[in-house]
């Protein structure tokens, strides 16, 4: 393993070991508390522009395989991963290659032999921050200059990098762990899914709920979709998760506003949930260190608690209640996790009901959307 040097926005300077790609990368560093599913997390397009610090100390044990990617391009969009201990000799009957190979193929820096407990506490206390990692530059002063002269994640539109370039139809459902293959459910009504960085398992859940899903690029003209709805070709629209600051997505804001004006049944997750809020005139705000993990308790409208998977740094404001009803609330910090808009057939959640990784207690929302569409 080669050396890699890390410089953080708060002037922390660390020397560590590298197990991924070589080079220099700048991004925002966050921490994820999930105990399993590192391949799904690393290949989630929502992490574009970020370094993921894993609180789970052992990473790499089971390698990676071709079935567990959370995007259809089999890519890692994050800037890098930071772990305590990395295992380059994985042992699992589904393993096809070590994690290091995946990172090198995607020009993603892997960093190990770091006190991730210290980093997590630092981010918890000081908030998510920018950092630079390099296998080429060892000078603290030079790294500081690189970081200072690099754009912030809030200034970059990562949607253009992660969205599909051409429309396509997704046909597979949830993974069958007994048969080790993706299911092929029967579908009826069709919906359009805007790809802001959509996770594969979201598509799987939509299909499992009985929906045929046409995935379209993030800049698709809303009028094309409205025409399909008015012609009876589709029954609804889904807005997906995705990376970065939603306030920089002016084009997606306009598209969402136009879709809302057509009174199409709509459902959204994470970034899509935030875009609906912004399109209604309620700008999002940034959380101190965000919610990233697989064990976040959320109370639903019935007063029941769901354990959810989460991955977001931004949240919709409390005054969204002027136009919507709160359906889900985060029990860690009482932030809004789900809403249903008044006088519209539109609802959304901030957490990830598709999990992957994580619990499946919130998957019922896909059936709810399917019932509205049908």
N, C-alpha and C positions, 0 to 999 in steps of 0.2 A: 504494500500500500504506500502511495505517495503522500506527502504532506499537503495539507490544505489550510489556508488561513482565512479566518472569519473576522469581519469588522462590522459592528453594529452601530445603529444610529445614536445610541447612548454612549459611544466611544469604547465599548467593550471590545477587546482584541483577543482572539483565541487561535491557538495552533492545534490542529487535529489531523486525522487521517482521512484519506479519500478512497472510496471504493466505486465511484461512478465515473462519469465523463471528466475529462480535464478541461481547464479553461477558467474563465471568470464570468460570474453571473451576479446580477443585482435583483433583489426582490423583497417582498414583505415576508417576515417570519411570523408564523403562527404555531400553535401546538394543538395536537389531536390526541384525545384520551381513549380512543378505541383500543381494545385489547387484541382484536383480530382484524383481518381483511386489509393488510397493508397494500396489496396489489390493487384492490379496488379504490382505495384512497388515493394512491399515487397516480392512477390513471383517470381519476375524476377530473374532467375539464374545468370544474369550478376552481381548482387550485392553480390555474394558469397565473403566472406572475408571483407565486409564493414559494417560500421554503417551508416544508412541513416538519415540525419537530414532533417526534413520536414519544409519548410518555411511556409506552410499552418498551421496556429496556432491550428486549431481544427481537431483532428484525432480520428477516432473510431466511429463517429456519425452514420454511416450506417452499422456497423458491417462487417461481411464477409459472403460469400456464396460459394457454391460448384461450381458455373459456372464461376467465375471471376479469378480463379487461372491462372497464366501465365506459369505454367508447369503442365504436366500431372500427376505428383506425389503429387500434392496438398501440396507442401512444401514451407517453407521460407528458403532460403539459406543464407540470410544476417546474420551478427553477431548480429545486433540489430537495433532498431529504436529510434530516439530521437525526441520528440515532445514537444510543449508548453503545450497544454491542451489535456488530453486523456479522452474520454467519454466511460465508461464501460456499459452504458445503451443505446445501439443503438436503432434507430427507423427507420426502412425501411421495406417495404413489402417483399423484397428479402432476408432480413437478416436471417441467420441460427445460428450464434453464434457471440459473441463479439471478437474483434481483440485480446484481451488478451489470449483467449483460443488457437487461432492459434499460437501465439508466444510461449506459454507454450508447446504445442504439438511438436514444432520444436526446442525446447531448444534455443529460441531466446530472448535476453534481450530487454525489453521495458522500455524506460526512459522518464519520463515526469516532468513537472514543472521546465523546463529549459528555459532560455532566448535564444530561437533558433535564434532570430534576431542577438544577439551578436555573437553566434557561426558562423552563416552564414557570417557575416562581417569579423570575424577572419579568416575563411577559404578562403574567397575572397582575403584578404590582405596577408595572410601567406602561403596559398596553402593547398591542401589536406595533412593530416598528420595521423600518427598512434595514437591510443588511447586504453586504457583498461577500461572496466567497470566491476564492481563487486558488488554483494549484500553480499559478504562474507568478503571482505578486506576493511577496512576503513582508513588504514594508507597510507598517501601520499607516504612515503618512500618505503613501501612494493609494492604498485602499480607501482611505478617507476621501481623497480627491475623486476617485472613481465614483464613490457613493454620492458625493455632493453634486457631481455633474450628471448624474443619471436621473431620468424622469421618475416620479413617484407612481405607484400603482394606481392612484386616484386620477392620474393624468393619461392613462393608457387605455385604449379600447381593445381589450383582449377578445371580445366577441368575434371580431374579424378573423382571429387566428383559430378559434375552436369550432366555429359553425360549419355545417356541411356546405359544400360548394354547389351541389345539385340536389334537387328533391329526390326522395326515395321512399319506398314503402317498407315499413318494418312488420315482420310477420311472426316472429318467435315470441313465446310467452316465457313464464318463469322457468328457472332451471330446476330440473327433476334430479334431486340428489340421489335417488335410488337407481335411476337409469343412467346418470351422468350425461345428460343431454338436455337441451332446451326444448320445451314443449311446443306444440303447434296447435293452439286453441282455435276453435271456430269463432269467426268474427262476423258481425253484421253491420252496424252503423259505422260510418267513416268519420274520422276527425282529422284536423290538421294540427300538427305540433310544430311550433316555432322553435328552432334549435339555437338557443343562446349558449350551448355547451351541454347539451342534454346527456344524461346518464343512460347507459344501456338498460339498466334495470327499471327505469321509469317507463321506457318503451315496452319492456316485457310485461310490466304490470298493467299498462293500458290495454295491451293485446289480450292478456289473461282476463281482463274485465269484459272482453267481447267486442273490443273496438278495433277496426282497421285503422292503422295510423300512417298518414302521409307526413313525412318529416320534410320541412322546408327551411331554406336558409334564413338567417336572422333578419335580412333586409328585404324579404319578400313583400311585394306591394300588398297592402291590406285589401285593396279593391278586388284583387284576384281571389282572395279567400272569401270575401263578402259575396262575390258573384257565385261562387261554388255553394255557399250556404243558401242563397236565395233560389238557386236552381235545384236545391234538394240533394246535392251531391255529398255534402257533409252535414253533420249535426252539431258540431261544436269545435272549439279551438282550445288548444293547450299551450301555455307559455312555460318554457322550461327553466331549469336552474342555469347558472353560468357564473363566470368569474368577474372580478373587478367591482368598481364603484358604479352603481346603476345611474348615478346622476350625470355621467358622461355620455350616456346612450341616448342622445337626442333623436336619432332616427327611429330607434325602437319605441321611444315615448310617443312619437307621432303615429306610428303604426298601431300601437295599443289603443290610443285615443280613437282612431278611426274604427277599429274593431269594436270598441265599446259603443260607439254611436249606432252600430248596426244591430245591437241587441242579440248577439250570438251567445249561446251558452258557453261559458268559459271557465276554465280551471287552470291554476298556476301553482308552481312550487318554487320556493326560494327566490332567485332573481326575478322570475316571472311574477311572483307575489309582490315583490318590490316595485316592478314596472307598473302593475295595476294601480298601486298606491300613487306613484308619481304621475301617472296619466290622469288620475282623478284630482290632481292638484295638491297632493300631500307628499312632500319630499322626504326621502329616507335620511337617517342619521347613522353615524358610525358608532358601533359598540367599542368598549375599551379594548378588549382582546378577542371578541367574537365568541361564537359557540361552535366548537369542532369536536365531535365525538359521538359515541353510540349509546349514551346512558343519560340523556337529558329528560327529566320528568315534565310532562305537559298536561295540564288539566283541560278537558274538553267541555263543551257546553252542557253536557249531562252531569258534570261534576266528577267524572271518572278520570283517573290518571293513566296516561300512556307514557311508556318509556320510548324515547324517540332518538333517531339519528339526526345529527345537525351539522351544518357546515356553512356558516355565514358570518360576515363581519358587519353587516348593515341591517337595519331594522326599520319597520314602518312606524310612524309617530303615533302617539296616543290619541291625537285629535282626529284620527281616521274614523273614529266612532261617529263623527258627524254624518258620514255617508255609508257606514258599514257596521255590522254587529260583530263583536269579537267572539269567535267560536273556540279558540285555543289560547291558553296562556302558559308561558314558561314559569315553572315553579322555582327555578333558581334565582331569577331576577325580575319576575312579573312582566317581562316584555311580551308583546303580542306575537302569537305563533300561528294564528289562523283567523280569517275573517270571511264574512258573507255580506256582499253588498246589498244595500237596500234598493228595492224596486228594479233589481237586475238579476238575471240568472247567472251570476258570477260569484265564484268563491275561490279561496286560495289558502295555502299554508306555507309557513316559513321553514318548518322542519322537513325532513326527507322521509315520507311514508314508504318509499320503495326500499329504504335501508341500503343494504349492499355496500359496506357491512352495517349490521345493526339489527335491532328488534323489528318485528313485523306487525306490531300492535296497531299501527295507523294505516295499514294498507286498505282499510275499508273505504277510504276517500276515493279510490279509483273506481270502485263499484258505484259510489254515489254519483260521480261524474258520468259514468256510463248510463245510469238510470235516467239522468237528466237529458243526456243526448238522445237516448232512444225514445 
